Amino acid sequence: MNIKTQALSGGFGEPVFESQSVFRMLMDGMARPGSIRSVEPDVGQPDPFGGAAGAIALTLCDHETPVWLSAGLTKTAVPEWIGFHTGAQITREKAEARFAFVEAGATLASFGLFSAGTQEYPDRSTTLIIEVAAFGEGQTLTLTGPGIQQTTIVKVKGLPEVFARLWADNRALFPRGVDVVLTAGKSMLCLPRTTKIAIQ
């Protein structure tokens, strides 16, 4: 299947119902950091996009939301797929992006290069969607902060080595800063900027 064919395939089977379901899942995930949720619909996304990343793109992106893609994604059918299904424009400028997608294993750029919002409008920041290898194995993350009763412990395989430093720098900007959604296949885990992360 060539890039053109891949770009035109897939999408939500029931756009209104399925996008609402994924949106609620994201909002609930942001309210309860570290909880893992799985996307049910198969959206037919092109590789190397995972199912959750594809569903998030279909749910959140539209013609008013510039999207930044990591270098590996730009060389695939993903840019055309996002453009065809959502109308979103792909930008090369990290600071312009409302949403940024990073494929598994890619080198993470400094979160400070993306929009952190402003003191008056902290919500005008970039949300990063980062693909990892798996949940339930790998490094242990201990999460504390709003939405977490005491601590939440999760295991993440394939988290970039620089993530801990980048996240600490990001939290120092509060109330500004980026929010992150980790995805692994059809599963997702939300990390709002308010969450404190200790990685072992």
VENVENTA-V730237 format. One record per residue. N is the residue number from 1. OMEGA is omega as a letter, one per 30 degrees, with the letter a starting at -180 (none if undefined). D_LAST is the distance of its C-alpha to the last C-alpha in Angstrom with 1 decimal. Layout:
N OMEGA D_LAST
N OMEGA D_LAST
//
This chain:
1 a 41.6
2 a 41.9
3 a 40.0
4 a 42.8
5 l 43.0
6 a 39.2
7 a 39.4
8 a 42.1
9 l 40.6
10 a 38.3
11 l 37.6
12 l 37.7
13 l 40.5
14 a 41.0
15 a 39.8
16 a 40.4
17 a 39.0
18 l 36.0
19 l 35.0
20 l 35.3
21 l 33.1
22 l 30.3
23 l 30.8
24 l 30.5
25 l 27.3
26 l 25.8
27 l 27.2
28 l 25.9
29 l 22.4
30 l 22.5
31 a 23.8
32 a 21.1
33 l 17.8
34 l 15.4
35 a 18.4
36 l 19.1
37 a 22.7
38 l 24.8
39 a 27.8
40 a 30.9
41 l 33.4
42 a 33.5
43 l 34.2
44 a 35.0
45 l 32.8
46 l 33.1
47 g 30.4
48 l 27.7
49 l 27.4
50 a 25.7
51 l 27.7
52 l 25.6
53 l 25.7
54 l 29.5
55 l 30.1
56 l 28.4
57 a 30.6
58 a 33.7
59 a 32.9
60 a 32.0
61 l 33.8
62 a 37.5
63 a 40.1
64 a 39.0
65 l 35.3
66 a 34.7
67 l 31.9
68 l 29.9
69 l 28.7
70 a 26.5
71 a 28.7
72 l 28.1
73 a 29.2
74 a 32.3
75 a 33.7
76 l 33.8
77 a 35.8
78 a 33.2
79 a 34.9
80 l 38.3
81 l 36.8
82 a 35.4
83 a 38.6
84 a 40.9
85 a 39.2
86 a 38.3
87 a 40.4
88 l 37.5
89 l 37.9
90 l 35.4
91 l 34.8
92 a 33.6
93 a 32.9
94 a 29.3
95 l 30.6
96 a 33.2
97 l 30.9
98 l 30.4
99 l 28.1
100 a 26.2
101 a 25.1
102 a 22.7
103 a 22.9
104 l 20.1
105 a 19.1
106 l 20.9
107 a 20.0
108 l 19.1
109 l 21.7
110 l 21.0
111 a 21.1
112 l 23.7
113 l 26.2
114 l 26.4
115 l 28.4
116 a 26.7
117 l 29.9
118 l 32.0
119 a 32.2
120 a 35.1
121 a 33.6
122 l 29.8
123 l 30.1
124 a 31.5
125 l 28.2
126 l 26.7
127 a 24.5
128 l 22.3
129 a 21.9
130 l 19.3
131 l 19.5
132 a 16.5
133 a 17.0
134 l 16.2
135 l 14.8
136 l 14.0
137 a 12.2
138 a 9.6
139 l 6.0
140 l 5.2
141 l 6.5
142 a 8.1
143 l 11.4
144 l 14.3
145 a 17.7
146 l 21.1
147 a 21.6
148 a 18.8
149 l 20.5
150 l 17.8
151 l 14.3
152 a 13.5
153 l 10.6
154 l 10.7
155 a 9.6
156 l 10.6
157 l 11.9
158 l 13.3
159 a 11.6
160 a 13.1
161 a 11.3
162 a 13.1
163 a 12.1
164 a 10.0
165 l 13.0
166 a 15.5
167 l 14.3
168 l 14.5
169 a 18.0
170 a 19.0
171 a 18.4
172 a 20.5
173 a 23.4
174 g 23.7
175 l 26.1
176 l 26.1
177 l 23.3
178 l 22.4
179 a 21.2
180 l 19.1
181 l 19.6
182 l 17.4
183 l 19.7
184 a 19.6
185 a 23.2
186 a 24.9
187 l 21.9
188 l 20.4
189 a 17.8
190 l 18.7
191 l 16.9
192 a 19.7
193 a 19.5
194 a 19.5
195 l 16.0
196 a 13.4
197 l 9.8
198 a 6.7
199 l 3.8
200 none 0.0
//
